[in-house]
Amino acid sequence: MTTLQQRPAASAEAAPRKRRLVVVGNGMAGARAVEEILARGGAEQFDITMFGDEPYGNYNRIMLSHVLAGEQSDDEIYLNSWEWYAENHIDLHAPVRVERIDRHAKVVITDEGETFAYDDLVLATGSRSFMPPMEGLHRSDGSLLPGVFAFRTIDDTRAMIAHATHDEHRRAVVIGGGLLGLEAARGLQTYGLDVTVVHSPSHLMNAQLGPEGGEILRQSMEALGIHVVCGNRATHAWGPDRVRGLRLKDGAEIECDLVVVAAGIRPNTEVALLSGLAVERAIVVDDQMRVLDEDDVYAVGECVQHRGEVYGLVAPLWEQAVVLADQVTGADPTAAYLGSRTATKLKVAGVEVASMGLTSPERETDEHIVFSEPRRGVFKSIVIRDDKIVGATLLGDSSKVAFLQQAFDRGLPLPEQRVELMFDLGGPSAEVGVAELDDDAQVCNCNGVSKGQICAVVKGGVKTVTGVMDATRAGKGCGSCKLLVRQVVEHAAGGAAEEDPSVHWYVPGIPLGKPALMAAIREQDLRSPSAVFAALAPGGAEDAKSKMGLASLLKMMWGADMVDEKDARFINDRVHANIQKDGTFSVVPQMRGGVTTPEQLRRIADVADKYAVPMVKLTGGQRIDLLGIKKEDLPAVWADLGMPSGYAYGKSMRTVKTCVGQEFCRFGTGDSTRLGVELETRLQGMESPAKMKLAVSGCPRNCAESLVKDVGIVAIEGGRWEIYVGGAAGAHIRKGDLLCTVDDAETAKLLTGRFLQYYRENALWLERTYAFVPRIGLDEVRAVVVDDRDGIAERLDAAVQEHAETHVDPWTEGRSPVEPGQFRTSLPLEVLPRVPAGRADELLGGAW
Amino acid sequence: MSAPAGVVPGVAPGAGAEHRLGSIDQVPFGEGRAFDVAGEQVAVFRVRDGRVRALSAVCPHRGGPIADGQTDLEVVLCPLHLNAFELDTGCSRTGAAPLRSYAVRLEGDEIVLTV
């Protein structure tokens, strides 16, 4: 018996004695737990002693398959070298096994008979390879038949490589077709061995994949030259000097020179059992990672059973280590481990596999979306319950795994079109997980903001997505990168961004959602933006970013009775033209339905000449754009044109695009131009939370692109009209949803207006219909707009009618300034425009 | 714009010359107007609480016309890409380079700016 290692009592009085922390196990769990403890100031609290039964520092067991495949040397996989232990004053004993714990004396006893006292004990004994029962596997002395290997440690791996490189050895069998077995098979191929995988369940990787996925993985493995036998198991091994072959359950025999057993793992619980700790399938711990009924014994890693679960993956182990460290050090006494939702993303033998949650539906109401393309080895399966992802499997293509994993972990809302979960359909691509993005990777392609810039702002203390967007302007262009910006912020904030409450408000400066804001405006009879700020903003403070949205809302609510304060208007709305990069403006006269006349064209041409307009261009909305007009020339240009505004600058109804329709087109089935012109006349200048682009096509050939408009109408044979809503073809692409099919053009006109009024009243600020319709749900939109479930159709129609009757063209009204300096230049020294004069001549070469 | 004759050079302590830009009525409440002052482009803002502030009129980001921007009591937003600048200091709140800030005051209803 050796002496108990204790310090003299005198020193305890001189300086308070540190507590003694003993960690049994120096694998990934034990070492990680110690790292977490050190990160919480554990070095000041504890004298740390660790025991490991391998004669090494701590290494990354997951990388052993890379060592086997020759991709990495064994030096490269060390996580903590001997120096690390010395630097942190950790007393490492390796290779030394702990045999037993005396919980009453609070000591651990090693296989060499030494005792070490502890105040706190951490068990991280890990697990070992499971050896399935097989005749002839062991020799009489209990050792494995030469040529048979487990695949668990550096020593296993080194011995396997030595055996595999032997010239006479040609064939290998891997027992077990899980992750580790397939990795071993692929690794052994690099030594020129012919490899067969024998897997007792009916398909490969059955813990992560369903049968269809397993079958596709089998085909991928066979394509790599790995033979696969499923639903069968090895019952005999024969030698005698070394392994020479295996016999399977069905009597088949495979000659082989090397056998790797990768048939699962079993937790190492002997020490705990011998010492009287609670052990079921593994060592039982509570949410604080304490062993059941023990005050100062903790356990972590693969040797642990928590709430009935035993984990064999690394991610739960990291989470457990954090909680354990918080508890042991007292850094956070409320810390609790509540179990892990396991998700795996890995490359198995060169094939990408990602798996989380269920592999197949369990209830009748579960949605199951499956895509299978065996020729490319691609398989995708997603299980959805109550609009949340409860399971996903991706094989051969894990490009969408980052989003799926987030959706799985946090129950994020899912796209209405489920196929978008599996493929990128023209939207922003997040092919690379944000963690893997380089710092200089551009996240926002409009404003040129990199991942590094976003992370720097987050590190600087801004933890909300909106705060980061404000500070960097990322996501403030077309907006299609917002999801990616959110992911980067979350990544930089260590998992979760803080929620900015203003995302639920209509405008950021007034803490009310749209319905509450509208109710307050009505109740208090607030008719100007400044009155709204004074009554409803915190401290009555106005907010520049909120002004435009408020002015638009007030215009929608009060119409002509709104008190229009020019300073609340964006410059475009102050001068009824669209500001350009050089501070000049673009002028787009109204051309209803894209129909014009020689007289209009002559006037436009005269204006272009008179004001030396540097660029005349057709727009996508079938109008003519005069670019490079100086601000001070705007009223004169309007007067000379004598045409109404085309509203190409506002958050409002822009244009109704049409095709020539049945009057001229031999395919036309409806008078699309007439309907388009009438719609534009009725809805012109209608302000809304975001711009509204419309189209009418005279037949299903759809030359006006009606399927990708906010409202798109298509004439079909029989004099009927289809109405599509919520389409888009800009930064975001979405095919509109068929709202209804109506019998005549008048009804189509009525329902178009009614839908847009409903959208005006209910959409968030800057929310286009392509986001609004899916958010509300097509069924709900149809119930209100088409079926008039709520009895508000008459009111909506009346609002549209009132707009049509009271609309005043701003180019007629605005020719004499309504306020001082309204049309005064804002860049007084610049010679504008800076767009090169004669740009069209330059582009066209002048010889046409 | 104020006529050259309206510019009366004066000397403010530790600063440049004073320039008289005419009546504040040229600038509606909550808005800005641009002035050419001694060869510099200056945006003068009349904040809704009555204060007057002056910043360089050209956005350092892409040359946007700052005088056309929307304001509140603290910032002006450049109309081109919505960069925000503090009216008091010219410092950007959106990561852009700062705007030059000018000393400006009202004498009666006359704008007096120091360059």
Interface residues (C-beta under 8 A of the other chain):
Chain A: N447 Q453 V457 D470 A471 T472 R473 K476 G509 S530 A541 E542 D543 A544 K545 K547 M548 E565 K566 D567 A568 R569 F570 I571 N572 R574 I579 K581 D582 G583 E819 P820 G821 R824 T825 S826 L827 P828 L829 E830
Chain B: M1 D25 Q26 V27 P28 F29 G30 E31 G32 R33 A34 F35 D36 G39 Q41 A43 R48 A57 V58 R62 G63 G64 P65 I66 A67 D68 G69 Q70 T71 D72 L73 E74 V75 V76 L77 P79 L80 H81 L82 N83 A84 R93 T94 G95
